[in-house]
Amino acid sequence: MPPSAAVLERQRACRRNGLRRWCWRLIPLLAGFLVLLPVAVIISSWSDSQFVVWRHLYDTQLLELLANTLILLVGVGVGVTVLGVSLAWLATICDFPGRRYCEWALMLPLAIPTYVLAFVVLGQWDYMGPLQLLLRHWWPDFRVDVRNPLTVIAIMTGVLYPYVYMLARSAFVTQGSDVVEASRVLGLNVWQTFFRVSLPMARPAIVAGLSLSLMETLADFGAVSVFNFNTFTTAIYKSWFGLFNLQAAAQLASLLLLFVVMALLAERGARNNGRDEQGRRPQHHFRIKLQGARRYLAAAYCWSVVLFCFALPVLQLLLWAVQQYALEFDRRYWQLLQHTVLLGACSAVIVVTITLLMLFAQRGYGNRLTQGAITVAGMGYALPGSVLAVGVVLCFGYLDRQWLVPLQQWLGGGTAPVLMGGLVGLLLAYLVRFLAVALGPVQSSIERVRPSIPEAARSLGCSQWRLLFRIYLPMLRPGILTALLLVLVDVMKEMPATLLLRPFGWDTLAVRIFEMTAEGEWQRAAIPALTLVLVGLLPVVVVIRRAR
């Protein structure tokens, strides 16, 4: 007996629903695939032996690269931990003059890129810099060499400590005063309470901030290049543009990727071993009122960090910008600003759109596979820009050689590469690296949407696209705007991927800073650097408002 029309209609509806379900699930799967593709291409580069190049690297600088990378990781790790945790404890637990304003001012150094602070310090303290000339005027025999690993570590610590500070501060605020009061009743003093109670409870948050700082340290190219401090990022650049050997650059990138994986595994193990026993909301909190000289020492310590890591560098940039105003503030500056904003805006729209579609697919048709794909997509931020650049170039070069150029010839076109040398590769690198930046704000907003709201809309006949545009988008507007702002600023400050993948004539403010600092023209890099600092203040203000 043939099935009835109603049965056939239900079967077609089931097939349409199944097809729609897999189409939506395909979006996070493709995003996860885009993150894994550069990694797979870089690992596959070991199939091409580069014995001569590796012999040269081993004889010249391979051991130096390993030693410098380890020194930088250990030094910055210790520095950001000590500085971030101590500042968070003082600003949260203790009471001293100016604490209310200092608590938020300590986040301001996050707006300064590491390469900007690096060339400012070098311009001030180099042998012919103004500070050394002034000191030699008073003491003729005064000499100090700032081109050393300790200066690089201090600069990166001064920029990256806010990651630890923000998360440690949030942990200390959340702990409340009950635990501290109980420890004081049991006979513990202030220092014993900090080391035996508050610090172990805040360890997961501290480790999370430390891992972010170490990821930024491994990915840094600008600061180490300013000081000629050879690490894997500088070696990748030299192998690519110095030796013109992309395979060797890819193999060096794979070693840098190994450091990233080790850091991620260490962070995961440390967080799993730590017990996060703090509550979700801030508890009733009291502050320890410092007395006598201690209160002024605490204020001097906190404000000196703001002074040396933010106020003085910005003041120096302003002085240089005023001196170079007539020379640098010209048509070329506006072209650089246009390229920078255009790349940032396009990348922000692409990244946030794909993030929104991924999370919407997970909310409506999610399973373990889509959840795993979104987790993989969020790991792209751990990939340094130089690693992504090498992977993208190798992948696009292969596609051009094997598929697109022959297809173009078959259609009667030329032999010019289709993907290489264009904006597609650069936008893809931005997408892979900054998906994680957009995931946080959008995901936190979409979790606040109660499941009953979309269910009620579906019961009224609302389709998936109407549900997305009429229900989710208005409710997710704050998170979407925050994600757009964060991605925009991160793309504008990104140096390695932009430097390696930009098309001819598409220089940005970050590239201009690299070119000027490579020639020792610190003053001429001031206006582009000051522009990036002012732009970088926007997400810092957003973070401060959220923290309040």
Buried (B, 14 or more C-beta within 10 A) or exposed (E): EEEEEEEEEEEEEEEEEEEBBEEBBBBBBEBBBBBBBBBEBBBBBEEEEBEEBBEBBEEEBBEBBBBBBEBBBEBBBEBBBEBBBBBBBBBBBBBBBEBEEBBBBBBBBBBBBBBBBBBBBBBBBBEEBEBBEEBEEEEEEEEEEBBEBEBBBBBBBBBBBBBBBBBBBBBBBBBBBEBBEEBBEEEBEBEEBBEEBBBEBBBBBBBBBBBBBBBBBBBBBBBBBBBEBBBBBBBBBBBBEEBEBBBBBBBBBBBBBEBBEEBBEBBEEBBEEBEEEBEEEEEEBEEBEBEEEEBEEBBBBBBEBBBBBBBBBBEBBEEBBEEBEEEBEEEEBEBBBEBBBEBBBBBBEBBBEBBBBBBBBBBBBBEEEBEEBBEBBBBBBBBBBBBBBBBBBBBBBEBBEEEBBEEBEEEEEEEEBBBBBBBBBBBBBBBBBBBBBBBBBBBBBBEEBEEEEBEEBBEEEBEBEEBBEEBBEEBBEEBBBBBBBBBBBBBBBBBBBBBBBBBEEBBBBBBBBBBBBEEBBBBBBBBBBBBBBEBBBBBBBBBBEEEE
